[in-house]
Amino acid sequence: MLGTNERVHGWMDEGLNTLNEVRYVQTKYPENTALSNMVMNGRFHLNDLSHHDLSDITYRVIAGIGEDQPIETHSVEFAPINYGVIMYQKTGLVFTYLKDYLGDELFDECMRTYYSEWEFKHPQPEDLRAVLERVSKKDLGWLFDDLINKTNHIDYKVTKVRKHNDGFDVWVKNNGQVDGPIEVATLKEGAVLQSKWVEPGKKWAILHFESGFDRVTIDPGKDIPELNRQNNSWKKNGLFKKLEPPKIEFLFGDNESEATNIFWTPTIGGNVYDNFMVGVALHNYSLPYSKVNYLFMPFYSFGRQFVSGVGELSVSYQPKQNLKLSRLGISVKSFKHDTVYRHNDSYFLSIGPYWFAKIGHRSYDSPVSQTIRVQSIYKKDQFGPTHIEHAGGYAEYNWNYRKPNYTINAKLRNEYITNTNTSDQMARILFETTYSYRYKKRKTKGWIDVRAFIGKQYLNDFDKDVNGYQYSMSLAGSDGIQDLFVDEYYFARNNVASPSSWSQQRNENMGGFKSTSYYGTTSDLMTTGNIYLQLPIKPGIFGVFADFGAFWNNIDSTGVNPETNSIKVNTAADAGLAIRISNFFGVYFPLWMSNELDQSFGNSSYLTKIRFTMKFNIMNKSINLSGLSN
């Protein structure tokens, strides 16, 4: 019996037990499909996943989104999901990696010695390391320093294979952050012929193998906890030696290192201009995630009589420090956006390269999460024989503080856009903060959100009579015309001249009023407050809202109305009922409006005052552990 401190060094007990459990199941039931049996009985191509894959995939998913923590973490500092994934599963993985490197006989000798020397005592991590290094005669700094005490990630790569004398030379490279040993093997029809290890500490190595193989693979047993396995193999046959054959499957599945997974699903869509659309989505989003991800979703547009759709391509990295995740990507969108010109005579095309990052360290479970997104934009709007081109970009910083019963969010965004046809340009800075409090904590949850916003446009070099609305802020949040960076999808992006119910869609930004009125459009300064109360009524989708704010308009750069020599301040307020599903969908029914806001609707029916919000664009959202575990 070993008296390890499970609270401070929980992995020395629970994690090593996971090692033995996985080892037993692999030995006793080598063909087990334990994970597949747990996950929808292997549906959606999640078949043939073993007990070992449970540890492997769960760790790689968490590490892939930059939310893993060191194995050597105090129990109270683990995020709830990491308590199981890291302390149990990752520990089992890294010690299985050690076992493979040392071999079963030497590894067992090390563990028996450790047990006999520390039986009925209280060993610390340094005691375990000392025994393992003494008995194995190996420097295990790569294990204890890189994999246990840090969140450094493994990435080994086969770079090339060349014929040499009576065999082949294999070049391997350590692309990762762990100077660990590398197992390289040759295979013939899936069976291992030869296996050799590159000793720790080498960034490059050349290994010589005998002929007769059809594939070279790093870690054929998939026992090394490596995030990216797509660069681990070289095959003798075929034109592309390092590219695995494509495997096309329906909807979704696991990320297989022996195949280039392509998932497909039929799609439908529609908007006021494209009318009905039918298409197919092709992507490689899987479990665990790939380093390079893509989504291509072309539609045939019956209104455009051409192809509309979206595309996304990104490459993700997990830096050693300062950033949890860094992602470079590009987003492309094209849809019809006008009913005056027929078919493909009107459309928009937007191209948006971006950089997204999660700021912070992976050392402990912090209630604070931070992200930054820097995006540029090129957008072409075609209207019959003429077109308009815009270029610009924005930088957005997002700060979140999350506790079980309250959250605080702050967002700072700076935007710049220019019309390359006319040289019109606009720049502004926007700040908003939201405090959410769970006022009812029993079975029926009840939250109240209090939001504050202030925005200032500090560059207004454009013709306000022509483009004043497009480049201005709105009390009611941006509609499709004001969505300058194509952040969201709209059913009626340009439907102002002949508004319909679809044009009552707004985004939850800027002034945040639950209104469809154009009253409150300003190219100067705006400040608002918004309150939303979720009613404690099942199923938790009903609520009440109230908005109030002020905006400055018709003023010069000094903030003074040139006609009256006084500051021009306009105010507005509203209140009503709502149906809201998370932050994805909302319908808002105003019951009261201030006089100016109410008069802006004229003799319009009540139905024109109902506003709705739908957020379709999930590609620019991040995942963090606080969102998964709370």
Summary of the structure (lengths in Angstrom):
residues: 630
radius of gyration: 29.2
end to end distance: 36.4
largest distance: 94.2
contacts: 2019
relative contact order: 0.07
helix: 20%
strand: 41%
